[in-house]
Amino acid sequence: MSWWDLMVDVLDVVMPLKRWKCSMRNLQLRFENECCPVWIGARCVDDVIFKLCELDASSYHVVTDKTVSRLHASGLFERIAAKAPARLWVADDGESTKSIGMVEHLAQEMVRAGIDRRGAIVAVGGGVIGNLAGLTAALLFRGIRLVHVPTTLIAAADSVASLKQAVNLPQGKNLLGCFHTPTSILIDLNFLQTLPVAQMRSGMCEMIKNALTVATENIPLLEDGLKPAANYSNAELMSIVEAGLLAKQKIMVGDKCERGQAIVFEYGHTVGHAIELAANGRVPHGEAVGLGMIVAAEVAGRLGRLSEVDVQLHHRLLKRNGLTALLPPGVTVAAAMALLRMDNKRGYVSASPDQVAMILLAGPGIPCGPADRPLTLVDLSLVQSCIEAHLTGGANVALEESRL
Ligand SMILES: NC(=O)c1ccc[n+]([C@@H]2O[C@H](COP(=O)([O-])OP(=O)(O)OC[C@H]3O[C@@H](n4cnc5c(N)ncnc54)[C@H](O)[C@@H]3O)[C@@H](O)[C@H]2O)c1
């Protein structure tokens, strides 16, 4: 034992409260030439506060939504405010909060409250709050520090590991945005324990997507570990979140702007985004992506690219996650098809008006098309036919009829 270790141990006995021991685990995320530390733990609010104070920001601006404010963010804010100048900004829940009007409103309020270049924005919430706070942090003074404290599974295991910060336009999701690297990501898994089942399942849909596209080694774990009731312990969440972040890292390390190989993470999103927007906030993001993956698998199957075994793997994993393969109530095929034409991957490849660029798989971990931009042009009529056959109860009805 070195003299330093000895001194530290003696200090622990004499003054146990004076020295801080962080109980969180540390991962480093790399985005080409940039990196961002992730600290993960459970029941570790003290550590989260400690890590925030280490930033020595001139002021802390906690951005959250109403639900998360009530459950977690107000408490966290009080703790920060006891140590440093801080403000709490509470937005409405839901996708409609992701608007440029809201970004401008927040920025104006923060400037009125005295934020300067040494200030830090702390996003406490799900992917919506992460994107709203992220874009605000990217634009204020042309970029100030952003810390993510994710409280949904999607945010903790997926969206925080992306530099994309965007808001929606009425014409489509995430059409207005930029890239901004967070200063750090602080995860208390215990915050996720208050998530409704639907939100936990939504996050697991993104985990399934990452396993099918880039982290096939996680498929057996999902086959065994998925729970339709989505009641995961903190220890299970630790494995799930770490696996999610590492899956993203595999590709993000070499494609930080997600314009090349990392487009694969948009798997299921072409149809998924259209369904999510058509449902107007009534369906969680990941669930919409899950429905989008079913359509993508069926399209690839019909084109002879994906085997029936692998199409069924999609259905099996998503069903084990409690997903029902049906368009959400009130969402028509026509509405989804109209929004699909506004997909934000338009322009990557030149498509005719009756085509859409999709990510398709030739097998788990094998995207179709060029490796540096895995997009395939698909006829809209084929997409529509697969939605009708597999998301409107048509497939189930056919199955029932064949049993008669
Ligand atoms: N930047 C990216 O690369 C990226 C990746 C994936 C998703 N996203 C975006 O993220 C958004 C979806 O994120 P989301 O699913 O986290 O949605 P969300 O932020 O809307 O959260 C879902 C709901 O859960 C509630 N909630 C959050 N934490 C909670 C908790 N701990 N307990 C109880 N309720 C809680 C919220 O109030 C909200 O009502 C979409 O807008 C999507 O575009 C971005």
The ligand as an SDF file (V2000), in Angstrom:
LIG
                    3D

 44 48  0  0  0  0  0  0  0  0999 V2000
  -31.1110   12.4410  -30.5660 N   0  0  0  0  0  0  0  0  0  0  0  0
  -31.3460   11.2100  -30.8960 C   0  0  0  0  0  0  0  0  0  0  0  0
  -30.5390   10.6020  -31.5370 O   0  0  0  0  0  0  0  0  0  0  0  0
  -32.6120   10.5120  -30.4550 C   0  0  0  0  0  0  0  0  0  0  0  0
  -32.6330    9.1060  -30.3630 C   0  0  0  0  0  0  0  0  0  0  0  0
  -33.8020    8.4730  -29.9180 C   0  0  0  0  0  0  0  0  0  0  0  0
  -34.9150    9.2520  -29.6130 C   0  0  0  0  0  0  0  0  0  0  0  0
  -34.8480   10.6140  -29.7510 N   0  0  0  0  0  0  0  0  0  0  0  0
  -36.0320   11.4420  -29.4790 C   0  0  0  0  0  0  0  0  0  0  0  0
  -36.4550   11.1750  -28.1550 O   0  0  0  0  0  0  0  0  0  0  0  0
  -37.8580   11.3440  -28.0670 C   0  0  0  0  0  0  0  0  0  0  0  0
  -38.4600   10.1310  -27.3910 C   0  0  0  0  0  0  0  0  0  0  0  0
  -37.8880   10.0500  -26.1140 O   0  0  0  0  0  0  0  0  0  0  0  0
  -38.6920    9.4290  -24.8810 P   0  0  0  0  0  0  0  0  0  0  0  0
  -39.3070    8.1590  -25.3190 O   0  0  0  0  0  0  0  0  0  0  0  0
  -37.7560    9.4290  -23.7480 O   0  0  0  0  0  0  0  0  0  0  0  0
  -39.9310   10.4210  -24.7090 O   0  0  0  0  0  0  0  0  0  0  0  0
  -40.2930   11.5950  -23.6760 P   0  0  0  0  0  0  0  0  0  0  0  0
  -39.1370   12.4310  -23.3720 O   0  0  0  0  0  0  0  0  0  0  0  0
  -41.4940   12.2590  -24.2380 O   0  0  0  0  0  0  0  0  0  0  0  0
  -40.7120   10.8150  -22.3670 O   0  0  0  0  0  0  0  0  0  0  0  0
  -41.8560   10.0200  -22.4160 C   0  0  0  0  0  0  0  0  0  0  0  0
  -42.8190   10.3110  -21.2630 C   0  0  0  0  0  0  0  0  0  0  0  0
  -42.2850    9.7450  -20.0900 O   0  0  0  0  0  0  0  0  0  0  0  0
  -42.3240   10.6890  -19.0350 C   0  0  0  0  0  0  0  0  0  0  0  0
  -41.1890   10.3830  -18.1760 N   0  0  0  0  0  0  0  0  0  0  0  0
  -39.8900   10.6320  -18.3960 C   0  0  0  0  0  0  0  0  0  0  0  0
  -39.1460   10.1150  -17.4210 N   0  0  0  0  0  0  0  0  0  0  0  0
  -39.9860    9.5320  -16.5560 C   0  0  0  0  0  0  0  0  0  0  0  0
  -39.8190    8.8160  -15.3520 C   0  0  0  0  0  0  0  0  0  0  0  0
  -38.6070    8.5390  -14.8650 N   0  0  0  0  0  0  0  0  0  0  0  0
  -40.9130    8.3450  -14.7100 N   0  0  0  0  0  0  0  0  0  0  0  0
  -42.1600    8.5660  -15.2320 C   0  0  0  0  0  0  0  0  0  0  0  0
  -42.3880    9.2210  -16.3670 N   0  0  0  0  0  0  0  0  0  0  0  0
  -41.3070    9.7060  -17.0240 C   0  0  0  0  0  0  0  0  0  0  0  0
  -42.2450   12.0280  -19.7080 C   0  0  0  0  0  0  0  0  0  0  0  0
  -42.8150   13.0200  -18.9030 O   0  0  0  0  0  0  0  0  0  0  0  0
  -43.0460   11.7960  -20.9710 C   0  0  0  0  0  0  0  0  0  0  0  0
  -44.4030   12.0040  -20.7150 O   0  0  0  0  0  0  0  0  0  0  0  0
  -38.3650   11.5200  -29.4830 C   0  0  0  0  0  0  0  0  0  0  0  0
  -38.6660   12.8770  -29.7080 O   0  0  0  0  0  0  0  0  0  0  0  0
  -37.2000   11.0860  -30.3460 C   0  0  0  0  0  0  0  0  0  0  0  0
  -37.1520   11.7530  -31.5880 O   0  0  0  0  0  0  0  0  0  0  0  0
  -33.7310   11.2480  -30.1420 C   0  0  0  0  0  0  0  0  0  0  0  0
  1  2  1  0
  2  3  2  0
  2  4  1  0
  4  5  1  0
  4 44  2  0
  5  6  2  0
  6  7  1  0
  7  8  2  0
  8  9  1  0
  8 44  1  0
  9 10  1  0
  9 42  1  0
 10 11  1  0
 11 12  1  0
 11 40  1  0
 12 13  1  0
 13 14  1  0
 14 15  2  0
 14 16  1  0
 14 17  1  0
 17 18  1  0
 18 19  2  0
 18 20  1  0
 18 21  1  0
 21 22  1  0
 22 23  1  0
 23 24  1  0
 23 38  1  0
 24 25  1  0
 25 26  1  0
 25 36  1  0
 26 27  1  0
 26 35  1  0
 27 28  2  0
 28 29  1  0
 29 30  1  0
 29 35  2  0
 30 31  1  0
 30 32  2  0
 32 33  1  0
 33 34  2  0
 34 35  1  0
 36 37  1  0
 36 38  1  0
 38 39  1  0
 40 41  1  0
 40 42  1  0
 42 43  1  0
M  CHG  2   8   1  16  -1
M  END
$$$$
